[in-house]
Amino acid sequence: MPIPSQQFLEFKQIKNGVLILKNNSLRGVMMVSSVNFDLKSKEEQDATIYQFQMFLNSLDFSCQIIVQSRRINITGYFDQLKKLEKKQKNELLKVQTTEYRKFVESLVESGTIMRKVFFVVVPYTFLEISEAASGILGKLFRKKTNTNQGINEEVFKRSREQLLQRMEFVAIGLRRCGLKAIPLTSPELIELFWSWHHPKEAEVGYYPEILPELIK
């Protein structure tokens, strides 16, 4: 009997743009822009390093930085070029468009065109959730945890608010370094993990349609 792929995942649910791990801890994922450090002047480089150092020193919680490198998927661009080929009435322009499309396809197939995407993972741990769930909410939370049924809805809302505050704090710190950080939504998280576990399929074609019941 085949083993369900969910058993290999560290999280059990994606809800309201938040990952819920199997131990009921929460994680928020932010996509971060990049800068060409080598093109900056010496003074700009020093300022960026100093701001990043200040950002790291300001954190009172751990963060995980992830870099994803993969061949770029330009299937949609190829489809547009094919449509343009069919619409070309000038035979010379049609041939040139076809040759250009084949040239770009050869570059992609050779792995020349790559892209790097940067992510920052912000945590809100099980212990912090337990401490936040005081009084009646704490009893409800512990009851849910002991029965392995997940986090109480009210506790989840409060914990998610704390996590979003942390993510905003991280975004402000990175902004001072000249970087933009955007939290991923539930559909974007689903697409991210699908591409992570299906790297070859993610390099060509289109992503599979996300079922509405998976988006929360």
Secondary structure, DSSP 4 states (H G I P E B T S, - for coil): -PPPGGGG-SEEEEETTEEEETTS-EEEEEEE----GGGS-HHHHHHHHHHHHHHHHH-SS--EEEEEEEE---HHHHHHHHHHHHH--SHHHHHHHHHHHHHHHHHHHTT-SEEEEEEEEEEE-HHHHHHHS-HHHHHHHHHHHHTT----HHHHHHHHHHHHHHHHHHHHHHHTTT--EEE--HHHHHHHHHHHH-HHHHHSS-PPPPPGGG--
